[in-house]
Every structure is written in C-alpha cells, then in structure tokens.
Amino acid sequence: MFCFRDILRTAGLAVPQTDEALLKIWHREQERAHAAYGNPPRPLPPRLVPTASQAASPRT
C-alpha cells in the first residue's frame, strides 16, 4: 500500500517534510482533479509541489 508521499516520489515530485505541507499539497491535487474532470472542465490551479529535480537544484 502506498502513502501519498510514496506516490509523489514515484511521480518524480518533491516530497514535503512536514505533515502540514503534505496536507496542503493533497488538497491542491484534489482541486486539480476536480477541475480537470468537472463538467465543464475548469482551468487547473498550479501545483504546489515542484518536481524532484527542481527541488534539488540550488537556488541563486
């Protein structure tokens, strides 16, 4: 059985360290799914979680 952190990791997304951040990301992904499959579809809100490579790259 996968937990949401495992799913994010498998999808190549950064994995949040805190439960609070994880919950915010979970809610946003639910909003994205509802927007995508709504009738009529709505514009997708942006993701709150970066890809794993974006999170690993140093910020300048």
C-alpha positions as CSV (number, residue, x, y, z in Angstrom):
1,M,0.0,0.0,0.0
2,F,1.3,3.4,-1.0
3,C,1.1,6.5,1.1
4,F,0.8,9.9,-0.6
5,R,4.5,10.6,0.0
6,D,5.3,7.4,-1.9
7,I,3.0,8.5,-4.8
8,L,4.7,11.9,-5.0
9,R,8.1,10.3,-5.0
10,T,7.1,7.8,-7.7
11,A,5.7,10.6,-9.9
12,G,9.0,12.4,-9.7
13,L,7.8,15.2,-7.5
14,A,9.4,16.6,-4.4
15,V,8.3,15.1,-1.1
16,P,7.3,17.5,1.6
17,Q,8.9,17.0,5.0
18,T,6.1,18.3,7.2
19,D,2.6,16.9,7.5
20,E,1.1,20.4,7.2
21,A,2.8,20.9,3.8
22,L,1.7,17.4,2.7
23,L,-1.9,18.2,3.6
24,K,-1.8,21.5,1.6
25,I,-0.4,19.6,-1.4
26,W,-3.0,16.9,-1.1
27,H,-5.9,19.4,-1.1
28,R,-4.4,21.2,-4.1
29,E,-4.1,17.9,-6.0
30,Q,-7.8,17.2,-5.2
31,E,-8.7,20.7,-6.5
32,R,-6.8,19.9,-9.7
33,A,-8.5,16.6,-10.2
34,H,-12.0,18.2,-9.7
35,A,-11.1,20.9,-12.1
36,A,-9.8,18.5,-14.8
37,Y,-12.8,16.2,-14.6
38,G,-15.5,18.7,-14.0
39,N,-18.3,19.2,-16.4
40,P,-17.4,21.6,-17.9
41,P,-13.7,21.4,-17.1
42,R,-12.2,24.4,-15.3
43,P,-8.6,25.7,-15.6
44,L,-6.2,23.7,-13.5
45,P,-4.7,25.5,-10.5
46,P,-0.9,25.4,-10.4
47,R,0.8,22.6,-8.5
48,L,2.2,23.5,-5.0
49,V,4.9,20.8,-5.2
50,P,7.9,21.2,-7.6
51,T,9.5,18.3,-9.4
52,A,12.2,16.5,-7.5
53,S,14.9,17.9,-9.9
54,Q,13.6,21.5,-9.3
55,A,13.7,21.0,-5.6
56,A,17.2,19.5,-5.7
57,S,18.7,22.3,-7.8
58,P,20.4,25.1,-5.8
59,R,18.6,28.5,-5.8
60,T,20.5,31.6,-6.6
